[in-house]
Amino acid sequence: MDYSRLCRGGGDGHLEALTGDNIDLIAAHLDVTYTVRLAACSRELYDMISKDEGKMHHWDEPCLLMPPPAYWFDEHWDVARASRLHDTVYDLVPLDHPRRSVALPFMHDRKWLGANGDWIAAADHHGWCLVNVYTERHIPLPSLPDSKIRHSGRYADYKLIALFDKRIFYLEGGGDWRMLEALTPAPDYPNYCDAIELGGHVFAVDETDGSTYFWDTANENPMSMFVIPPPVVDDQQYAWFLAPTADGKRLMIILTVNNIGIANAEVPPDIPYAANGLQLRQYPPVATYVFEQDPLSTARAGDFLWRQVNSLGDHSLFLGLNYPIIANLKKRESKAPDGTLVPFMRKNCVYTAYRKILHNQYPKILRCNLQPDEGETVGVISLPKDGWDSVRQAAMWFKPALNIARSVLPLKKH
C-alpha cells in the first residue's frame, strides 16, 4: 500500500475524502512502523489513529519483539527464506493484545544486539550499526581496532556500551572506543553480564558474584574505577541485571534465581493465550530482589550501601537483551482478579527475558511480582523449542511509541 499518496493531498490521495472508518481499515492492515509514518502525514491522521489506540497497539507499553512463527517451527529453513520476508518482517507482541507485524528492512541478513528507545543496534558479517526503527536513519559504528568515526549533528549524540564477557568498551558519538578496565588480577577478571550508563558513569555487574564496577566516563584514565559489593552474598546462583530508577537518579540492581523449574523435572503444561498466541505456564515462586542506591554521592567515601526496594509502585521493569525499560503502568492492576495468569501485563513486576544475542537453549520469559500473594505462582512465557538446527534470534522488549510521529517524523499541517 502506498501510504505516501495519502500524505500529498489533492486528487485521489486527498485526505478529506477518507472517513474515520477508512483510516481505521488502512491502519489495521499496516505494520507498526508504517502506522506511525501514516500518523505523521497530517494532524488529522494522527488524531484519528491515536484515538483508536485502544484497538490498535496499546502504544507506550512494552511488547516482545521476536522472529515470526516461521522462524521457530512449521516451515523448513529454506522455505522460510524463499520469499525473504522473514529476513525483515518481525512480530511485535503486546502481552495482552493481538500481535502485530513490524517491518525492519534494515535487518536483512543482520542480527540485533540490543535496543534502546527507537534505536536498534544490529550487526552482520561486515560490521555493526545503529538504526532508527521508524525513520531507518543509519549510524555506522567503528570496529574496535579502528576505534574512530566522525558524524555531525544529532548523529554524534549517542553513547554505546559493548560487553565482551571479560571486557567492556564505551563509545560516545564522534569519539574513540575506550576499554574500561577492572583492577583485578588474572584469572579473576569479572564476567560482565549487564551494563548501563547513569549520570556520566558506566556501571557493569559481574555475573559471578554480583559485584558492580563503575567508571567516570569524563575521566581519561580507563583504570579509574570503583567496586560496589553485591547486596546479597550466599550460595544461590542469581541472574543479575542493572537499571536506573524511574526518575533516572539512582542505580538499581535486580537479581532472580538463575534456574527455574520443578522438582523431578516436571514441566507444567502450556496454556495457550488467545489474546496473542503466546504459550503461558505457571511455575513455583522464584526469589526476585530489587535494591537501589546513589553510588555517585557516596563514591568518595566508599560507603556503598544497598537499600532493598519492596515495591515499584505503578511501574514495572522489563529486562533482557534490550536496554532496561521501566514502564509506568498506572492503569494496570498488580494482580489478576481471580489469581490466574492473565492479564499478563501488570504493575509492580519484574519481567526478565533471555539476554544473549541468540537463543541457544530452551528460552523462558518470566514475570515476578515484587509483592506476591501467598501461593502466587510465577508467570512464564515459553517460546517454542522446536526450530532450526542452528541458534535463533533472541526475543527482546520494545516499546512502540506513536508520539514519535510528532518528534522524529515531520508532522505536516493540513
URMOTA-V795507 format. One record per residue. N is the residue number from 1. RES is the residue in one letter. PHI is phi as a letter, one per 20 degrees, with the letter a starting at -180 (none if undefined). PSI is psi as a letter, one per 20 degrees, with the letter a starting at -180 (999 if undefined). OMEGA is omega in whole degrees, -180 to 180 (* if undefined). Layout:
BEGIN
n = (N | N)
res = (RES | RES)
phi = (PHI | PHI)
psi = (PSI | PSI)
omega = (OMEGA | OMEGA)
END
This chain:
BEGIN
n = (1 | 2 | 3 | 4 | 5 | 6 | 7 | 8 | 9 | 10 | 11 | 12 | 13 | 14 | 15 | 16 | 17 | 18 | 19 | 20 | 21 | 22 | 23 | 24 | 25 | 26 | 27 | 28 | 29 | 30 | 31 | 32 | 33 | 34 | 35 | 36 | 37 | 38 | 39 | 40 | 41 | 42 | 43 | 44 | 45 | 46 | 47 | 48 | 49 | 50 | 51 | 52 | 53 | 54 | 55 | 56 | 57 | 58 | 59 | 60 | 61 | 62 | 63 | 64 | 65 | 66 | 67 | 68 | 69 | 70 | 71 | 72 | 73 | 74 | 75 | 76 | 77 | 78 | 79 | 80 | 81 | 82 | 83 | 84 | 85 | 86 | 87 | 88 | 89 | 90 | 91 | 92 | 93 | 94 | 95 | 96 | 97 | 98 | 99 | 100 | 101 | 102 | 103 | 104 | 105 | 106 | 107 | 108 | 109 | 110 | 111 | 112 | 113 | 114 | 115 | 116 | 117 | 118 | 119 | 120 | 121 | 122 | 123 | 124 | 125 | 126 | 127 | 128 | 129 | 130 | 131 | 132 | 133 | 134 | 135 | 136 | 137 | 138 | 139 | 140 | 141 | 142 | 143 | 144 | 145 | 146 | 147 | 148 | 149 | 150 | 151 | 152 | 153 | 154 | 155 | 156 | 157 | 158 | 159 | 160 | 161 | 162 | 163 | 164 | 165 | 166 | 167 | 168 | 169 | 170 | 171 | 172 | 173 | 174 | 175 | 176 | 177 | 178 | 179 | 180 | 181 | 182 | 183 | 184 | 185 | 186 | 187 | 188 | 189 | 190 | 191 | 192 | 193 | 194 | 195 | 196 | 197 | 198 | 199 | 200 | 201 | 202 | 203 | 204 | 205 | 206 | 207 | 208 | 209 | 210 | 211 | 212 | 213 | 214 | 215 | 216 | 217 | 218 | 219 | 220 | 221 | 222 | 223 | 224 | 225 | 226 | 227 | 228 | 229 | 230 | 231 | 232 | 233 | 234 | 235 | 236 | 237 | 238 | 239 | 240 | 241 | 242 | 243 | 244 | 245 | 246 | 247 | 248 | 249 | 250 | 251 | 252 | 253 | 254 | 255 | 256 | 257 | 258 | 259 | 260 | 261 | 262 | 263 | 264 | 265 | 266 | 267 | 268 | 269 | 270 | 271 | 272 | 273 | 274 | 275 | 276 | 277 | 278 | 279 | 280 | 281 | 282 | 283 | 284 | 285 | 286 | 287 | 288 | 289 | 290 | 291 | 292 | 293 | 294 | 295 | 296 | 297 | 298 | 299 | 300 | 301 | 302 | 303 | 304 | 305 | 306 | 307 | 308 | 309 | 310 | 311 | 312 | 313 | 314 | 315 | 316 | 317 | 318 | 319 | 320 | 321 | 322 | 323 | 324 | 325 | 326 | 327 | 328 | 329 | 330 | 331 | 332 | 333 | 334 | 335 | 336 | 337 | 338 | 339 | 340 | 341 | 342 | 343 | 344 | 345 | 346 | 347 | 348 | 349 | 350 | 351 | 352 | 353 | 354 | 355 | 356 | 357 | 358 | 359 | 360 | 361 | 362 | 363 | 364 | 365 | 366 | 367 | 368 | 369 | 370 | 371 | 372 | 373 | 374 | 375 | 376 | 377 | 378 | 379 | 380 | 381 | 382 | 383 | 384 | 385 | 386 | 387 | 388 | 389 | 390 | 391 | 392 | 393 | 394 | 395 | 396 | 397 | 398 | 399 | 400 | 401 | 402 | 403 | 404 | 405 | 406 | 407 | 408 | 409 | 410 | 411 | 412 | 413 | 414)
res = (M | D | Y | S | R | L | C | R | G | G | G | D | G | H | L | E | A | L | T | G | D | N | I | D | L | I | A | A | H | L | D | V | T | Y | T | V | R | L | A | A | C | S | R | E | L | Y | D | M | I | S | K | D | E | G | K | M | H | H | W | D | E | P | C | L | L | M | P | P | P | A | Y | W | F | D | E | H | W | D | V | A | R | A | S | R | L | H | D | T | V | Y | D | L | V | P | L | D | H | P | R | R | S | V | A | L | P | F | M | H | D | R | K | W | L | G | A | N | G | D | W | I | A | A | A | D | H | H | G | W | C | L | V | N | V | Y | T | E | R | H | I | P | L | P | S | L | P | D | S | K | I | R | H | S | G | R | Y | A | D | Y | K | L | I | A | L | F | D | K | R | I | F | Y | L | E | G | G | G | D | W | R | M | L | E | A | L | T | P | A | P | D | Y | P | N | Y | C | D | A | I | E | L | G | G | H | V | F | A | V | D | E | T | D | G | S | T | Y | F | W | D | T | A | N | E | N | P | M | S | M | F | V | I | P | P | P | V | V | D | D | Q | Q | Y | A | W | F | L | A | P | T | A | D | G | K | R | L | M | I | I | L | T | V | N | N | I | G | I | A | N | A | E | V | P | P | D | I | P | Y | A | A | N | G | L | Q | L | R | Q | Y | P | P | V | A | T | Y | V | F | E | Q | D | P | L | S | T | A | R | A | G | D | F | L | W | R | Q | V | N | S | L | G | D | H | S | L | F | L | G | L | N | Y | P | I | I | A | N | L | K | K | R | E | S | K | A | P | D | G | T | L | V | P | F | M | R | K | N | C | V | Y | T | A | Y | R | K | I | L | H | N | Q | Y | P | K | I | L | R | C | N | L | Q | P | D | E | G | E | T | V | G | V | I | S | L | P | K | D | G | W | D | S | V | R | Q | A | A | M | W | F | K | P | A | L | N | I | A | R | S | V | L | P | L | K | K | H)
phi = (none | e | f | f | f | f | e | e | m | n | m | f | e | f | f | f | f | e | e | g | f | f | f | g | f | f | f | f | d | e | f | f | f | f | f | f | f | f | f | e | f | a | f | f | f | g | f | f | f | f | f | e | f | f | e | e | c | l | g | m | d | g | c | e | e | b | f | f | g | f | e | d | a | m | e | f | g | f | f | f | e | g | e | m | f | f | f | c | d | c | e | d | d | f | f | c | c | g | f | c | e | c | e | c | g | f | e | g | m | d | c | e | d | r | b | b | m | e | d | d | e | c | b | c | f | d | r | c | b | d | c | f | f | e | e | m | f | c | d | f | d | f | f | f | f | f | m | d | b | d | c | c | m | f | f | e | e | b | c | c | d | d | d | c | l | e | c | c | c | c | c | d | g | n | d | d | f | c | e | e | d | d | e | c | f | f | e | e | f | f | d | f | c | b | b | b | d | b | l | m | c | d | d | c | d | e | f | f | c | n | f | d | d | b | c | e | f | e | e | f | e | f | e | e | b | c | c | d | f | f | f | c | c | b | e | f | e | d | e | d | c | c | a | e | f | f | e | m | d | c | e | d | d | c | c | c | f | f | d | c | r | c | g | m | m | f | d | f | f | f | d | f | d | f | f | b | n | f | d | d | b | d | c | g | g | d | f | c | c | c | c | b | a | d | f | f | e | d | f | f | e | m | e | e | d | e | d | f | d | e | b | e | m | e | d | c | d | c | c | r | f | f | f | g | d | d | d | e | d | g | e | e | e | e | b | f | g | d | m | e | f | d | f | e | e | b | e | m | c | d | d | c | c | g | d | e | f | c | f | c | b | f | e | c | d | d | c | d | e | f | c | f | f | f | n | f | e | e | e | c | e | d | e | g | e | f | r | f | f | d | f | c | f | f | f | b | e | b | d | f | c | f | f | f | f | e | d | e | e | f | e | e | e | d)
psi = (p | n | i | h | h | h | i | h | q | q | b | i | j | p | h | i | i | p | r | h | h | g | g | g | g | g | h | h | j | q | r | g | h | h | g | g | h | g | h | i | h | r | h | g | g | g | g | g | h | h | h | j | h | h | h | f | h | m | q | j | p | p | r | p | p | r | q | r | h | h | i | g | a | g | p | q | g | h | g | h | i | g | i | j | h | i | h | i | p | r | p | o | o | q | i | j | r | q | q | q | q | p | p | m | h | i | j | o | k | r | p | q | i | r | q | o | c | j | p | p | p | q | q | a | i | h | a | r | r | p | p | p | h | h | i | k | p | p | o | q | q | q | q | g | h | h | h | q | q | p | r | r | b | h | i | i | m | q | q | p | p | p | p | m | e | j | q | p | q | p | p | q | p | j | b | q | p | p | p | o | q | p | m | p | q | q | k | k | q | q | n | p | i | q | q | r | p | p | k | j | q | p | p | p | q | p | i | g | j | j | q | p | q | q | q | o | i | i | p | i | o | i | j | o | r | q | p | p | q | q | h | p | o | a | j | q | p | q | p | p | q | q | q | q | r | h | i | j | h | r | p | q | p | p | p | q | p | h | p | p | a | q | q | k | k | p | p | q | q | q | o | p | o | h | h | j | j | q | p | q | r | p | r | q | q | p | p | p | q | p | q | r | r | n | h | h | i | j | g | h | i | j | m | n | p | q | p | p | o | i | q | j | c | j | r | q | p | o | q | c | h | r | q | p | p | o | p | o | l | h | i | q | r | i | q | p | h | j | j | a | h | q | q | h | o | q | r | k | q | p | p | p | r | p | j | r | h | q | p | j | r | o | q | q | p | q | o | p | p | i | m | q | r | p | j | p | r | p | p | p | o | p | q | q | h | p | b | r | i | r | r | q | p | q | q | r | p | p | o | q | o | h | i | h | h | h | g | g | q | o | o | q | p | 999)
omega = (-178 | -178 | -176 | 179 | 180 | -175 | -172 | -177 | 179 | 177 | -177 | -178 | -177 | -174 | -175 | 179 | -178 | 176 | 178 | 179 | 178 | -179 | 179 | -179 | 179 | -177 | -179 | -178 | 178 | 173 | -173 | -177 | 180 | 175 | 178 | 179 | 176 | 179 | -178 | -176 | 179 | 179 | 178 | 179 | 179 | -179 | -179 | -177 | -179 | 179 | -179 | -172 | 180 | 179 | -166 | -169 | -163 | -179 | 175 | 169 | -179 | 177 | 174 | 173 | -173 | 175 | 178 | -175 | -179 | 177 | -178 | -176 | 176 | -177 | 173 | -178 | -178 | 179 | -179 | -178 | -171 | -177 | -178 | -179 | -174 | 175 | -170 | 180 | -175 | 176 | 172 | -167 | 169 | -173 | -179 | -175 | -177 | 179 | 177 | 175 | 175 | -179 | 178 | -175 | -180 | -180 | 179 | -180 | 177 | 172 | 176 | 180 | -178 | -180 | 175 | -177 | -178 | -175 | 176 | 171 | -175 | -178 | 170 | -177 | -174 | -178 | -180 | -173 | 169 | -180 | 175 | -175 | -172 | -177 | -175 | 173 | -166 | 176 | 176 | -180 | -179 | 170 | -176 | 178 | -178 | 169 | -170 | 174 | -176 | 175 | 179 | 175 | -174 | 180 | 179 | -174 | 176 | 176 | -175 | 174 | 179 | 179 | 175 | -180 | -174 | 179 | 178 | -179 | -178 | -178 | 168 | -175 | 179 | -177 | -178 | 166 | 176 | 174 | 180 | -172 | 174 | -177 | 178 | -178 | 174 | 4 | -174 | 177 | 177 | 172 | -174 | 179 | 178 | -179 | 174 | 173 | -178 | 176 | 180 | 179 | 175 | 178 | 178 | -177 | -180 | -177 | -177 | -175 | 178 | 174 | -179 | 179 | 175 | -175 | 173 | -176 | 178 | -180 | -177 | 179 | -176 | -179 | 177 | -173 | 176 | 178 | 177 | 179 | 180 | 180 | -178 | 177 | 177 | -177 | -179 | 176 | -176 | 164 | -173 | 178 | 174 | 178 | 172 | 172 | -176 | 179 | 177 | -174 | -175 | -179 | 173 | 171 | -176 | 179 | 175 | 176 | -171 | -177 | 178 | -180 | -178 | 180 | 180 | 174 | 176 | -178 | 179 | 178 | 174 | 176 | -179 | 180 | -174 | -176 | -175 | 178 | 178 | 177 | -176 | 175 | 174 | 178 | 175 | -177 | 178 | 179 | 178 | -177 | 175 | 176 | 178 | 173 | 175 | -173 | -176 | -179 | -178 | -174 | -176 | 179 | -180 | -177 | -176 | -179 | 177 | 175 | -178 | 177 | -178 | 179 | 173 | 179 | -179 | -176 | 169 | 180 | 179 | -169 | 178 | 180 | 179 | 170 | -172 | 177 | 172 | -170 | 174 | -177 | -175 | -177 | -179 | 174 | 176 | 180 | 175 | -177 | -177 | 177 | -179 | -178 | -173 | 2 | -174 | 178 | -178 | 175 | 179 | 179 | 173 | 178 | 179 | 178 | 177 | -170 | 170 | -177 | -177 | 171 | 174 | 176 | -177 | -172 | 175 | 175 | -170 | 168 | -179 | 179 | 180 | 177 | -175 | 171 | 179 | 179 | -179 | -179 | 176 | 176 | -177 | 169 | -180 | 179 | -173 | 177 | -179 | -180 | -178 | 171 | -178 | -180 | -175 | 177 | -177 | 172 | 177 | -179 | 177 | -177 | 179 | -175 | 178 | -178 | 176 | 179 | -180 | -172 | -176 | -179 | -177 | 178 | -174 | 173 | -177 | *)
END
